[in-house]
Amino acid sequence: MTYLTALGRRTWRLFLDLIKIMLPVMLAVKLAEDFGLVAWLAGAIAPAFGITGLPPEAALVWVSTALVGIYGGLGALLGLGLGLEGHISLSQGQLAALAAMMLFAHGLPMEQAIVRRAGASFWFTALLRAATALLYGSLVAHVSAATGWLAEPADLSRLAAHNSDAGAGSGEIGWGEWLLGAAESFALIGLIILGLLMLLDAMDRLGITRRFTQALGPLLRWSGLDDKLAPVTTLGVLLGLTYGGGLIIEQARNGDFTPRQLVPALCWLSLSHALIEDTLLLWLLGADIWVILVGRVILTLAIVAGLVWLLHRLPDRTVERWFAA
């Protein structure tokens, strides 16, 4: 009973930490969608978006994704009719580029608020995600156009099967449905937090955490990620930033981590997380797996390694001012 009571308190405290961050941001984004601010912002950047090698109209998809989330972007993609007869078409290379951009940078207001609470700068991590998305997406699109790689037309007919889910993030539902969906999401988050805390505790008691960290030793040493943050970071990479970031908040509260330890882990989570769910969704829609998974993870590792190298050569004051929360 003592264990269950302590577990319940940890779960509730972590759950409240996340809800306090998520709910205000979700409300703000919902209002922005209802008043057309997301569409206006997309239209404002559409001309400049052409330099990425993607149709300017694709700016609406990416901005919707960056502000709302993956499903918001899919709703915009369906709304534009991309790939459908009589509308703008995408090549497989352009689809892969756009999908990678969506995976690198989505739900920034909410997710980077969690990252900030965990110990890294909101603006640095948000700009890092956006810049990485634009550079990587542009590279993929231009290489595809120049070489003929993935030049075949993309088939987005499968997107129709996700229409109901995508609409949940695109501002097309009423407030009653939105509140019900938010309540269901929060309940699911609470259950997942409970399960993750139990899993982490079991892994630690059984010695799995230690063996798992040892198995990842070469990769961790190459990237420079702190061994103590590796288990929760890995869970976030697989399951999502919301859960991984929340667990790092828990670790940071009970541990003694410096910005040089926290920032790389949170940047890793920011750039590559939910590798299972989100990647599978966009792969099923036709995006190339080598672009949206393999290339994305390799680039993330390189960026984190470079960031670790930089942070260890900057003065403490500079690290705390520009990189830490």
Phi, psi and chi 1 to 4 in degrees:
 res  aa     phi    psi   chi1   chi2   chi3   chi4
   1 MET       -  -37.4  -70.9  -59.4  -62.1      -
   2 THR   -61.4  -42.9  -59.0      -      -      -
   3 TYR   -63.1  -45.4  170.7   75.6      -      -
   4 LEU   -65.0  -38.1  -67.8  176.7      -      -
   5 THR   -64.4  -45.8  -59.5      -      -      -
   6 ALA   -63.7  -40.0      -      -      -      -
   7 LEU   -64.2  -42.0  178.0   64.2      -      -
   8 GLY   -62.7  -40.5      -      -      -      -
   9 ARG   -66.2  -42.1  -72.0  175.4  178.2  171.6
  10 ARG   -62.3  -44.0  -73.8 -178.2   64.5 -161.6
  11 THR   -62.7  -46.6  -58.5      -      -      -
  12 TRP   -64.6  -41.3  179.7 -113.0      -      -
  13 ARG   -65.0  -44.0 -176.5  172.6   58.8 -176.2
  14 LEU   -67.2  -39.8 -178.3   53.3      -      -
  15 PHE   -59.9  -46.0  175.5   76.6      -      -
  16 LEU   -64.3  -37.8  -71.0 -179.5      -      -
  17 ASP   -57.5  -44.4  -78.3  -18.6      -      -
  18 LEU   -72.4  -41.1  -67.3  177.3      -      -
  19 ILE   -65.3  -38.4  -62.0  -53.9      -      -
  20 LYS   -60.6  -29.7  -71.6  176.3 -176.6  178.0
  21 ILE   -84.3  -45.5  -60.6  169.2      -      -
  22 MET   -74.1  -44.0  -67.2  171.8   63.2      -
  23 LEU   -61.7  -49.1 -174.9   57.3      -      -
  24 PRO   -60.7  -38.4  -21.8   33.4      -      -
  25 VAL   -67.7  -42.0  174.4      -      -      -
  26 MET   -61.5  -40.6  -69.0  170.5   66.5      -
  27 LEU   -64.5  -43.4  -72.8  169.4      -      -
  28 ALA   -63.2  -43.0      -      -      -      -
  29 VAL   -67.3  -39.3  170.7      -      -      -
  30 LYS   -60.9  -44.3  171.1   63.6  175.5  169.8
  31 LEU   -64.0  -41.8  -71.5  170.3      -      -
  32 ALA   -61.3  -38.7      -      -      -      -
  33 GLU   -66.2  -45.6  -74.8 -172.5  -73.9      -
  34 ASP   -63.1  -32.2  -73.6   -9.3      -      -
  35 PHE   -91.7    4.7  -76.7   98.1      -      -
  36 GLY    79.4   13.9      -      -      -      -
  37 LEU   -70.7  -32.5  -64.4  178.9      -      -
  38 VAL   -65.1  -46.0  172.9      -      -      -
  39 ALA   -64.7  -37.4      -      -      -      -
  40 TRP   -64.9  -43.6  173.3   83.0      -      -
  41 LEU   -63.5  -40.8 -179.7   58.8      -      -
  42 ALA   -62.0  -42.9      -      -      -      -
  43 GLY   -64.2  -32.8      -      -      -      -
  44 ALA   -68.8  -33.5      -      -      -      -
  45 ILE   -97.4   -4.5   71.6  169.7      -      -
  46 ALA   -55.6  -44.8      -      -      -      -
  47 PRO   -58.9  -43.0  -25.8   36.5      -      -
  48 ALA   -71.9  -24.4      -      -      -      -
  49 PHE   -66.6  -20.0 -162.2   78.0      -      -
  50 GLY   -60.6  -23.9      -      -      -      -
  51 ILE   -69.3  -13.1   65.5  174.7      -      -
  52 THR   -75.3  -12.7   61.5      -      -      -
  53 GLY    89.7    5.3      -      -      -      -
  54 LEU  -107.8  156.8  -61.9  172.2      -      -
  55 PRO   -57.7  139.8  -22.0   32.5      -      -
  56 PRO   -55.4  -31.8  -25.3   34.0      -      -
  57 GLU   -63.1  -22.5  -67.7   81.4   -0.6      -
  58 ALA   -65.9  -14.1      -      -      -      -
  59 ALA   -59.1  -36.4      -      -      -      -
  60 LEU   -62.5  -39.2  175.7   60.2      -      -
  61 VAL   -63.5  -47.5  177.0      -      -      -
  62 TRP   -70.9  -41.0 -173.2   59.0      -      -
  63 VAL   -63.8  -41.9  169.5      -      -      -
  64 SER   -60.3  -41.3  -62.7      -      -      -
  65 THR   -65.3  -46.0  -58.0      -      -      -
  66 ALA   -62.8  -36.4      -      -      -      -
  67 LEU   -90.9  -33.0  -64.9 -178.9      -      -
  68 VAL  -107.6  -50.9 -179.5      -      -      -
  69 GLY   143.8  179.7      -      -      -      -
  70 ILE   -57.1  -45.9  -65.1  -69.7      -      -
  71 TYR   -70.3  -30.0  -73.1  108.9      -      -
  72 GLY   -63.0  -41.4      -      -      -      -
  73 GLY   -65.9  -38.9      -      -      -      -
  74 LEU   -66.2  -35.8  -66.9 -179.5      -      -
  75 GLY   -63.1  -41.3      -      -      -      -
  76 ALA   -66.6  -38.2      -      -      -      -
  77 LEU   -61.5  -44.2 -172.3   62.4      -      -
  78 LEU   -67.0  -39.7 -176.5   64.5      -      -
  79 GLY   -62.6  -34.5      -      -      -      -
  80 LEU   -75.8  -17.2  -74.2  173.4      -      -
  81 GLY    68.5   28.6      -      -      -      -
  82 LEU   -61.9  131.0  -67.7  177.7      -      -
  83 GLY    86.3   -6.6      -      -      -      -
  84 LEU   -92.9  157.4  -56.9  179.8      -      -
  85 GLU   -59.7  132.9 -175.0  176.3   -5.3      -
  86 GLY    85.2   -0.5      -      -      -      -
  87 HIS  -122.7 -177.5  -65.8   78.4      -      -
  88 ILE   -66.5  138.9  -59.5  168.0      -      -
  89 SER  -110.7  156.8   61.8      -      -      -
  90 LEU  -123.6  143.8  -67.6  173.1      -      -
  91 SER   -79.5  167.5   69.2      -      -      -
  92 GLN   -62.1  -35.1  -68.2 -178.1   10.7      -
  93 GLY   -66.3  -41.9      -      -      -      -
  94 GLN   -66.5  -39.4  -70.9  175.5  -39.9      -
  95 LEU   -62.7  -44.0  174.1   61.9      -      -
  96 ALA   -62.6  -41.4      -      -      -      -
  97 ALA   -63.0  -46.2      -      -      -      -
  98 LEU   -65.4  -41.1 -179.5   58.0      -      -
  99 ALA   -62.8  -41.8      -      -      -      -
 100 ALA   -63.4  -39.7      -      -      -      -
 101 MET   -62.7  -39.4  -67.2  172.8   64.7      -
 102 MET   -65.0  -38.3  -65.7  167.4   70.1      -
 103 LEU   -72.7  -36.8  -69.8  167.9      -      -
 104 PHE   -69.0  -39.0  -91.8  124.6      -      -
 105 ALA  -135.0   98.7      -      -      -      -
 106 HIS  -145.8  149.1   57.0  -97.0      -      -
 107 GLY    53.8   39.5      -      -      -      -
 108 LEU   -60.6  -43.9  -63.3 -178.1      -      -
 109 PRO   -57.4  -45.1  -26.5   36.3      -      -
 110 MET   -77.3  -47.3 -177.5  174.4   67.3      -
 111 GLU   -67.7  -39.2  -68.3 -170.4  -16.0      -
 112 GLN   -76.2  -19.8  -59.5  -37.0  112.3      -
 113 ALA   -66.6  -38.0      -      -      -      -
 114 ILE   -66.0  -42.5  -65.2  172.3      -      -
 115 VAL   -60.8  -41.3  165.5      -      -      -
 116 ARG   -62.2  -43.4  179.9 -176.7 -179.3  -82.3
 117 ARG   -63.5  -31.0 -178.0   66.1  178.2  -89.4
 118 ALA   -78.1  -18.7      -      -      -      -
 119 GLY   133.3    2.1      -      -      -      -
 120 ALA  -115.0  156.4      -      -      -      -
 121 SER   -63.7  131.9  165.2      -      -      -
 122 PHE   -60.0  -50.1  176.6   99.4      -      -
 123 TRP   -72.1  -38.4  -68.9  110.2      -      -
 124 PHE   -63.2  -48.4  170.2   72.0      -      -
 125 THR   -69.1  -35.5   54.0      -      -      -
 126 ALA   -66.3  -45.2      -      -      -      -
 127 LEU   -66.3  -36.1  -70.2  173.3      -      -
 128 LEU   -61.0  -45.0  176.5   66.0      -      -
 129 ARG   -64.5  -45.4  -67.4 -178.6   69.9  179.5
 130 ALA   -64.8  -45.3      -      -      -      -
 131 ALA   -64.8  -41.8      -      -      -      -
 132 THR   -63.7  -41.5  -57.8      -      -      -
 133 ALA   -61.3  -47.3      -      -      -      -
 134 LEU   -65.4  -43.6  -71.9  169.4      -      -
 135 LEU   -68.2  -45.4  -69.7  173.9      -      -
 136 TYR   -67.3  -44.4 -175.8   70.5      -      -
 137 GLY   -62.0  -42.2      -      -      -      -
 138 SER   -63.1  -42.7  -60.5      -      -      -
 139 LEU   -61.1  -47.0  176.6   62.9      -      -
 140 VAL   -62.8  -45.7  170.9      -      -      -
 141 ALA   -64.5  -43.0      -      -      -      -
 142 HIS   -72.7  -38.0  -74.3  -62.8      -      -
 143 VAL   -64.3  -41.0  168.3      -      -      -
 144 SER   -61.4  -44.5  174.8      -      -      -
 145 ALA   -67.5  -36.3      -      -      -      -
 146 ALA   -77.8  -30.7      -      -      -      -
 147 THR  -106.3  -15.0   63.8      -      -      -
 148 GLY    83.8    2.9      -      -      -      -
 149 TRP   -69.5  128.7  171.2   58.6      -      -
 150 LEU    56.2   40.5  -62.3  175.7      -      -
 151 ALA   -85.3  -11.0      -      -      -      -
 152 GLU   -66.6  151.8  -62.4   81.3    4.1      -
 153 PRO   -62.2  140.8  -22.2   33.1      -      -
 154 ALA   -80.8  142.6      -      -      -      -
 155 ASP  -104.2  107.5  178.3   12.8      -      -
 156 LEU  -103.5   18.3  -66.8  176.7      -      -
 157 SER   -61.9  -27.3   59.8      -      -      -
 158 ARG   -69.4  -15.2  -75.2  167.5  -71.5 -176.7
 159 LEU   -62.4  -29.5 -176.1   59.3      -      -
 160 ALA   -59.7  -30.7      -      -      -      -
 161 ALA   -67.5  -19.3      -      -      -      -
 162 HIS  -105.2   12.4  -60.9  -88.4      -      -
 163 ASN   -60.1  -43.5 -172.4   18.5      -      -
 164 SER   -64.7  -39.6   60.3      -      -      -
 165 ASP   -68.9  -42.8  -73.1  -24.3      -      -
 166 ALA   -62.9  -37.1      -      -      -      -
 167 GLY   -61.1  -22.7      -      -      -      -
 168 ALA   -65.8  -20.2      -      -      -      -
 169 GLY  -112.1    3.4      -      -      -      -
 170 SER  -103.4    7.9   60.8      -      -      -
 171 GLY    81.6   13.0      -      -      -      -
 172 GLU   -95.4    1.1  -62.5  177.4   -3.5      -
 173 ILE  -107.6  157.4   61.1  173.7      -      -
 174 GLY   -77.8  173.0      -      -      -      -
 175 TRP   -68.2  -34.6  -82.4   94.7      -      -
 176 GLY   -61.4  -48.1      -      -      -      -
 177 GLU   -64.3  -37.7  -67.0  175.4  -82.8      -
 178 TRP   -64.0  -45.0 -176.3   88.6      -      -
 179 LEU   -64.9  -39.6  -71.0  171.3      -      -
 180 LEU   -64.0  -43.9  178.7   60.6      -      -
 181 GLY   -63.1  -39.4      -      -      -      -
 182 ALA   -64.4  -42.1      -      -      -      -
 183 ALA   -62.6  -42.0      -      -      -      -
 184 GLU   -63.8  -40.2  -68.3  174.5  -11.7      -
 185 SER   -64.0  -42.8  -62.7      -      -      -
 186 PHE   -64.5  -40.1  -69.0  154.6      -      -
 187 ALA   -62.0  -41.6      -      -      -      -
 188 LEU   -65.3  -40.7  179.2   59.5      -      -
 189 ILE   -60.5  -42.5  -72.7  172.0      -      -
 190 GLY   -60.6  -42.7      -      -      -      -
 191 LEU   -65.5  -40.5  -68.9  174.4      -      -
 192 ILE   -66.8  -40.3  -68.4  175.8      -      -
 193 ILE   -60.3  -44.7  -70.4  172.2      -      -
 194 LEU   -59.2  -45.5  175.1   61.6      -      -
 195 GLY   -64.6  -39.8      -      -      -      -
 196 LEU   -67.8  -40.7  -71.8  177.5      -      -
 197 LEU   -63.8  -40.9  -70.4  176.2      -      -
 198 MET   -64.8  -40.5  -67.1  177.4   66.0      -
 199 LEU   -63.5  -45.9  176.0   61.2      -      -
 200 LEU   -62.4  -41.5  -75.9  174.1      -      -
 201 ASP   -64.3  -43.6 -171.4   47.5      -      -
 202 ALA   -64.5  -41.4      -      -      -      -
 203 MET   -61.1  -39.8  -71.6  171.9   61.6      -
 204 ASP   -69.7  -43.0 -172.2   55.6      -      -
 205 ARG   -67.7  -34.1  -69.4  171.3 -178.3  -94.6
 206 LEU   -87.7   -2.6  -64.6  172.8      -      -
 207 GLY    80.1    7.9      -      -      -      -
 208 ILE   -69.1  -37.1  -62.9  174.3      -      -
 209 THR   -58.8  -45.1  -60.3      -      -      -
 210 ARG   -64.0  -45.0  176.8  177.4   52.5   81.1
 211 ARG   -67.5  -36.5  -69.8 -167.3  -68.9  -90.6
 212 PHE   -64.5  -43.2 -176.6   69.1      -      -
 213 THR   -64.7  -40.1  -58.3      -      -      -
 214 GLN   -63.2  -38.5  -70.1  174.7  -14.6      -
 215 ALA   -66.0  -32.5      -      -      -      -
 216 LEU   -90.5    5.0  -71.3  176.8      -      -
 217 GLY   -50.1  -52.7      -      -      -      -
 218 PRO   -58.1  -42.0  -25.4   35.6      -      -
 219 LEU   -67.4  -41.3 -178.3   60.8      -      -
 220 LEU   -65.9  -41.3  -63.6  177.7      -      -
 221 ARG   -64.1  -36.0  -75.5 -166.7  -64.4  -88.1
 222 TRP   -67.4  -40.9 -171.8   86.7      -      -
 223 SER   -84.6  -22.4   67.5      -      -      -
 224 GLY    88.4    7.1      -      -      -      -
 225 LEU   -68.4  140.1 -166.6   65.4      -      -
 226 ASP   -67.2  133.6 -171.9  -89.0      -      -
 227 ASP   -58.5  -37.0  -72.3   -3.2      -      -
 228 LYS   -68.4  -26.0  -65.3  179.3 -177.6  178.4
 229 LEU   -95.2   -2.8  -69.2  170.4      -      -
 230 ALA   -63.0  -46.0      -      -      -      -
 231 PRO   -61.5  -48.1  -24.7   35.6      -      -
 232 VAL   -71.1  -32.6  -67.7      -      -      -
 233 THR   -63.8  -42.2  -56.6      -      -      -
 234 THR   -63.8  -40.5  -56.9      -      -      -
 235 LEU   -62.2  -40.7  -76.6  174.1      -      -
 236 GLY   -66.1  -38.6      -      -      -      -
 237 VAL   -60.2  -38.7  166.9      -      -      -
 238 LEU   -81.8  -38.5  -66.2  176.5      -      -
 239 LEU  -107.1  -28.8  -61.1  178.4      -      -
 240 GLY   145.2  154.2      -      -      -      -
 241 LEU   -68.8  -34.4 -171.4  148.5      -      -
 242 THR   -56.7  -46.6  -61.0      -      -      -
 243 TYR   -77.7  -44.7  -47.2  119.0      -      -
 244 GLY   -63.2  -43.7      -      -      -      -
 245 GLY   -63.9  -39.7      -      -      -      -
 246 GLY   -63.6  -39.7      -      -      -      -
 247 LEU   -69.0  -33.5  -68.8  170.1      -      -
 248 ILE   -68.8  -34.4  -72.9 -178.1      -      -
 249 ILE   -57.9  -43.8  -67.8  174.6      -      -
 250 GLU   -62.6  -44.4  177.6   82.5    3.3      -
 251 GLN   -63.8  -43.7  -71.1  -93.2   39.9      -
 252 ALA   -65.9  -33.0      -      -      -      -
 253 ARG   -67.4  -37.8  178.2 -173.0  -71.3  120.5
 254 ASN   -96.0  -13.7  -61.6  -33.8      -      -
 255 GLY  -109.1 -174.5      -      -      -      -
 256 ASP  -125.4   79.7 -176.1   20.2      -      -
 257 PHE  -108.0  139.9  -63.0  109.1      -      -
 258 THR   -90.8  163.3   67.3      -      -      -
 259 PRO   -56.3  -32.8  -28.6   36.4      -      -
 260 ARG   -65.7  -23.1  -73.1 -172.9  174.3   87.3
 261 GLN   -88.9  -42.5  -65.5  170.1  -57.3      -
 262 LEU   -73.2  -43.6  -72.2  170.9      -      -
 263 VAL   -60.3  -48.0  170.2      -      -      -
 264 PRO   -60.5  -40.8  -24.4   35.3      -      -
 265 ALA   -62.7  -41.3      -      -      -      -
 266 LEU   -73.7  -30.0  -68.5  166.5      -      -
 267 CYS   -69.7  -38.9  -74.8      -      -      -
 268 TRP   -58.7  -48.6 -170.5  -32.6      -      -
 269 LEU   -61.4  -39.2  -84.9 -178.6      -      -
 270 SER   -64.2  -42.9  -65.1      -      -      -
 271 LEU   -80.3  -37.9  -69.4  169.6      -      -
 272 SER  -138.3  103.5  -69.8      -      -      -
 273 HIS  -145.3  168.4   57.5  -93.3      -      -
 274 ALA    50.6   45.8      -      -      -      -
 275 LEU   -61.5  -25.3  -69.6 -175.7      -      -
 276 ILE   -80.6  -62.0  -61.5  173.8      -      -
 277 GLU   -67.7  -57.3  178.2 -174.7   -6.1      -
 278 ASP   -66.2  -41.6  -69.4  -11.1      -      -
 279 THR   -64.5  -43.2  -56.5      -      -      -
 280 LEU   -61.5  -40.8 -179.2   60.8      -      -
 281 LEU   -59.1  -50.6  172.4   62.5      -      -
 282 LEU   -73.9  -28.7  -68.9  172.4      -      -
 283 TRP   -65.6  -40.7  174.9   70.2      -      -
 284 LEU   -64.9  -25.4  -70.7  173.3      -      -
 285 LEU   -82.9   -5.0  -66.6  178.3      -      -
 286 GLY   116.2    0.1      -      -      -      -
 287 ALA   -74.1  142.3      -      -      -      -
 288 ASP   -68.3  128.1 -175.8   78.9      -      -
 289 ILE   -67.4  -31.3 -166.8   67.0      -      -
 290 TRP   -66.3  -32.9  -71.3   95.2      -      -
 291 VAL   -78.5  -47.8  173.1      -      -      -
 292 ILE   -85.5  -14.0   64.0  173.5      -      -
 293 LEU  -119.8  -62.9  178.2   60.2      -      -
 294 VAL   -63.4  -53.6  179.0      -      -      -
 295 GLY   -61.4  -38.7      -      -      -      -
 296 ARG   -65.0  -42.6 -177.9  161.7   59.2  105.5
 297 VAL   -68.7  -41.6  170.1      -      -      -
 298 ILE   -61.5  -44.1  -69.3  174.2      -      -
 299 LEU   -64.6  -39.4 -179.9   57.2      -      -
 300 THR   -60.9  -45.5  -61.8      -      -      -
 301 LEU   -60.3  -41.8  -69.3  172.8      -      -
 302 ALA   -65.5  -41.4      -      -      -      -
 303 ILE   -65.9  -44.3  -70.2  173.9      -      -
 304 VAL   -63.6  -41.5  170.6      -      -      -
 305 ALA   -61.9  -42.6      -      -      -      -
 306 GLY   -65.7  -37.3      -      -      -      -
 307 LEU   -66.7  -42.1 -178.0   62.5      -      -
 308 VAL   -59.9  -44.8  169.7      -      -      -
 309 TRP   -58.7  -43.5 -179.7   88.9      -      -
 310 LEU   -67.9  -44.9  177.0   63.6      -      -
 311 LEU   -63.1  -33.2  -69.7  177.1      -      -
 312 HIS   -78.1   -3.6  -78.9   83.4      -      -
 313 ARG  -115.0    0.8  -76.3  157.8  177.8   78.9
 314 LEU  -101.9  150.5  -68.3  174.8      -      -
 315 PRO   -63.3  153.3  -19.0   30.2      -      -
 316 ASP   -55.3  -42.0  -69.3  -16.6      -      -
 317 ARG   -62.6  -39.0 -178.0  176.1  -60.9  180.0
 318 THR   -67.9  -41.3  -59.6      -      -      -
 319 VAL   -62.8  -45.3  172.1      -      -      -
 320 GLU   -68.8  -32.0  -67.2  173.8    0.7      -
 321 ARG   -77.8  -41.9  179.1  178.5 -179.4 -178.1
 322 TRP  -103.3  -19.7  -64.7  106.0      -      -
 323 PHE  -117.8  -28.5  -60.9   93.6      -      -
 324 ALA   -93.6  161.9      -      -      -      -
 325 ALA   -70.8      -      -      -      -      -
